[in-house]
Amino acid sequence: MKSNTPSGETKANTKRAPRVTEAATKAPTKAAPRRNTPSKASDHRIAPISAEERLRMIEVCAYFRAQQRGFAPGSEQQDWLDAEAQIDSHLTPGVPPLKVTDKHA
């Protein structure tokens, strides 16, 4: 049931003024300067892997590269070199991979 206000309006139709708190009346303060600390997401460590594990990762990556191009012959060496660079870039973040090109092919 709705009750009437002194002006004859119902409570459902009246609006209240927003409540002003002490915190809202204070002057804004400057935020403290942020420290240059790495976030948890970027603070990850990669466990060292064996040469055999690295080789297996390169094999799988080269296979998928060959599959992507329909296993057409003639690009096997480039698939391997590209896969090697990709895997090495994942294993050593922040270190740019060496650009290897085959000039003798």
GUTIVEX-206757 format. One line per 8 residues: their letters; for each residue y, x, z of C-alpha. Coordinates in steps of 0.001 Angstrom, whole numbers, always signed. Layout:
<sites>
a	Y X Z ~ ...
</sites>
This chain:
<sites>
mksntpsg	+0 +0 +0 ~ +3427 +1368 -965 ~ +6276 +1214 +1522 ~ +9880 +754 +557 ~ +12580 +3326 +1242 ~ +16111 +2385 +2432 ~ +17319 +2451 -1203 ~ +14643 -41 -2195
etkantkr	+12504 +2456 -4122 ~ +8853 +2925 -3379 ~ +7597 +6284 -2096 ~ +5634 +6783 -5286 ~ +8901 +6858 -7260 ~ +10871 +9190 -4977 ~ +10849 +12962 -5298 ~ +11198 +15406 -2457
aprvteaa	+13352 +18475 -2671 ~ +11348 +21698 -2655 ~ +11039 +23313 +746 ~ +12996 +26555 +993 ~ +11387 +29189 +3166 ~ +12951 +32235 +4754 ~ +11054 +34505 +2349 ~ +12577 +32703 -639
tkaptkaa	+16123 +33286 +615 ~ +15777 +37057 +1101 ~ +17035 +39422 -1570 ~ +14292 +40787 -3814 ~ +13101 +44272 -2950 ~ +11958 +46981 -5298 ~ +8228 +47529 -5510 ~ +6964 +50888 -4350
prrntpsk	+6379 +53325 -7219 ~ +2805 +53314 -8450 ~ +744 +56414 -8020 ~ -872 +57884 -11075 ~ -4435 +57288 -9958 ~ -7283 +56384 -12286 ~ -8607 +52854 -12102 ~ -12194 +52197 -11147
asdhriap	-12997 +51222 -14730 ~ -11871 +54611 -16084 ~ -13337 +56590 -13202 ~ -16853 +56708 -14534 ~ -19120 +59675 -14651 ~ -21754 +60211 -17302 ~ -24966 +61756 -16080 ~ -26093 +64765 -18083
isaeerlr	-28927 +64057 -20476 ~ -31586 +66341 -21868 ~ -31548 +67731 -25383 ~ -34525 +65500 -26206 ~ -32643 +62371 -25066 ~ -29590 +63355 -27111 ~ -31774 +63980 -30178 ~ -33452 +60578 -29769
mievcayf	-30048 +58868 -29530 ~ -28899 +60608 -32714 ~ -32136 +59586 -34506 ~ -31642 +55933 -33591 ~ -27963 +55968 -34556 ~ -28731 +57652 -37926 ~ -31447 +55057 -38585 ~ -29028 +52189 -38008
raqqrgfa	-26438 +53846 -40244 ~ -29029 +54134 -43022 ~ -30076 +50536 -42450 ~ -26437 +49446 -42731 ~ -26185 +50958 -46198 ~ -29543 +49503 -47300 ~ -31537 +52749 -47002 ~ -30148 +53931 -50343
pgseqqdw	-31255 +57533 -50927 ~ -28848 +60450 -50982 ~ -26844 +59973 -47778 ~ -29401 +60917 -45155 ~ -27655 +64131 -44145 ~ -24271 +62391 -43835 ~ -25894 +59625 -41762 ~ -27229 +62309 -39412
ldaeaqid	-23918 +64173 -39144 ~ -21976 +60959 -38518 ~ -24514 +59819 -35918 ~ -24356 +63203 -34193 ~ -20555 +63036 -33999 ~ -20665 +59452 -32706 ~ -23228 +60187 -29976 ~ -21444 +63358 -28904
shltpgvp	-18153 +61457 -28641 ~ -19837 +58950 -26319 ~ -21422 +61678 -24216 ~ -18186 +63651 -23825 ~ -15360 +61108 -23463 ~ -11906 +62547 -23917 ~ -13142 +65424 -26063 ~ -12566 +64855 -29786
plkvtdkh	-15720 +65321 -31874 ~ -15930 +68174 -34326 ~ -15405 +67074 -37908 ~ -18394 +68363 -39877 ~ -18403 +68089 -43615 ~ -21152 +69238 -45920 ~ -19499 +71207 -48746 ~ -22778 +72527 -50115
a	-24376 +69178 -50972
</sites>
